Amino acid sequence: MKSFPAVSGGFEIETEMSVHASRLKLPVFEIELDYGRRPEGSHSKLSTFRDGFKILFMFAMLMKETRPFAFFGTISGALMLASLIFMAPVLVAYFETGLVDRMPTWVFSLVLMMSSLLVLTAGLILDSLSRARAEVLRIHYMSLPHRSEMPASDVKPRPNQRRRSEKSAA
């Protein structure tokens, strides 16, 4: 990968790499590896729930950053549903009697509805910004030269990798 701003470590880095590649529409391929069995007497350092929670948290954070309309739309929908649940009995009583018997419930349901609309609006605005940012990232990525296109003097050796001239001198 030419550019990858890693924020996390551990298992959640796989989620972050997948989202980064998807966002920039990068070609992705798999490399077959031979896995050996764990040596006798050793135990796994994995924790199903702890590692799973880290991955889910990273997924939610990346969803908020890359697809804000879907993220905030879901929150908005939940708030709107809660608002309608609280609002329904008050409206039924109002249409039957012409009075609002439970004013605090009515006010609370309106606050939830306004919060829902506010969160939805924030999601729309952030979605526009996210799309523009993704386009800029894609254009920047496409402008970077591929490692094979760079002059040999500009290619920096990877860690634990020496240039041919250094190998012959050693």
WOURTA-V10658 format. One record per residue. N is the residue number from 1. RES is the residue in three letters. SS is DSSP state (H for helix, E for strand, - for the rest). PHI is phi in whole degrees, 0 to 359 (none if undefined). Layout:
n->(N:N)
res->(RES:RES)
ss->(SS:SS)
phi->(PHI:PHI)
//
This chain:
n->(1:2:3:4:5:6:7:8:9:10:11:12:13:14:15:16:17:18:19:20:21:22:23:24:25:26:27:28:29:30:31:32:33:34:35:36:37:38:39:40:41:42:43:44:45:46:47:48:49:50:51:52:53:54:55:56:57:58:59:60:61:62:63:64:65:66:67:68:69:70:71:72:73:74:75:76:77:78:79:80:81:82:83:84:85:86:87:88:89:90:91:92:93:94:95:96:97:98:99:100:101:102:103:104:105:106:107:108:109:110:111:112:113:114:115:116:117:118:119:120:121:122:123:124:125:126:127:128:129:130:131:132:133:134:135:136:137:138:139:140:141:142:143:144:145:146:147:148:149:150:151:152:153:154:155:156:157:158:159:160:161:162:163:164:165:166:167:168:169:170)
res->(MET:LYS:SER:PHE:PRO:ALA:VAL:SER:GLY:GLY:PHE:GLU:ILE:GLU:THR:GLU:MET:SER:VAL:HIS:ALA:SER:ARG:LEU:LYS:LEU:PRO:VAL:PHE:GLU:ILE:GLU:LEU:ASP:TYR:GLY:ARG:ARG:PRO:GLU:GLY:SER:HIS:SER:LYS:LEU:SER:THR:PHE:ARG:ASP:GLY:PHE:LYS:ILE:LEU:PHE:MET:PHE:ALA:MET:LEU:MET:LYS:GLU:THR:ARG:PRO:PHE:ALA:PHE:PHE:GLY:THR:ILE:SER:GLY:ALA:LEU:MET:LEU:ALA:SER:LEU:ILE:PHE:MET:ALA:PRO:VAL:LEU:VAL:ALA:TYR:PHE:GLU:THR:GLY:LEU:VAL:ASP:ARG:MET:PRO:THR:TRP:VAL:PHE:SER:LEU:VAL:LEU:MET:MET:SER:SER:LEU:LEU:VAL:LEU:THR:ALA:GLY:LEU:ILE:LEU:ASP:SER:LEU:SER:ARG:ALA:ARG:ALA:GLU:VAL:LEU:ARG:ILE:HIS:TYR:MET:SER:LEU:PRO:HIS:ARG:SER:GLU:MET:PRO:ALA:SER:ASP:VAL:LYS:PRO:ARG:PRO:ASN:GLN:ARG:ARG:ARG:SER:GLU:LYS:SER:ALA:ALA)
ss->(-:-:-:-:-:-:-:-:-:-:-:H:H:H:H:H:H:H:H:H:H:H:H:-:-:-:-:-:-:-:-:-:-:-:-:-:-:-:-:-:-:-:-:-:-:-:-:H:H:H:H:H:H:H:H:H:H:H:H:H:H:H:H:H:H:H:-:H:H:H:H:H:H:H:H:H:H:H:H:H:H:H:H:H:H:H:H:H:H:H:H:H:H:H:H:H:H:-:-:-:-:-:H:H:H:H:H:H:H:H:H:H:H:H:H:H:H:H:H:H:H:H:H:H:H:H:H:H:H:H:H:H:H:H:H:H:H:H:H:H:H:H:H:-:-:-:H:H:H:-:-:-:-:-:-:-:-:-:-:-:-:-:-:H:H:H:H:H:H:-)
phi->(none:287:217:210:275:295:252:244:229:80:294:291:294:295:296:296:294:297:294:298:295:293:295:269:56:277:290:235:218:255:244:286:231:269:261:263:287:292:299:302:88:271:230:284:267:284:234:306:284:296:293:297:296:298:294:296:295:296:299:296:295:292:296:298:281:259:226:296:295:294:296:286:295:295:296:298:298:295:295:295:298:299:300:294:296:287:283:304:296:292:294:298:296:295:291:279:249:83:237:261:284:245:298:299:295:297:296:298:294:291:297:297:294:294:297:300:293:295:295:297:296:299:298:297:295:294:295:298:295:295:296:295:295:296:294:295:297:296:298:296:300:291:279:286:287:287:304:286:271:278:298:302:289:270:282:273:293:288:304:65:232:255:288:301:297:289:293:290:285:280)
//
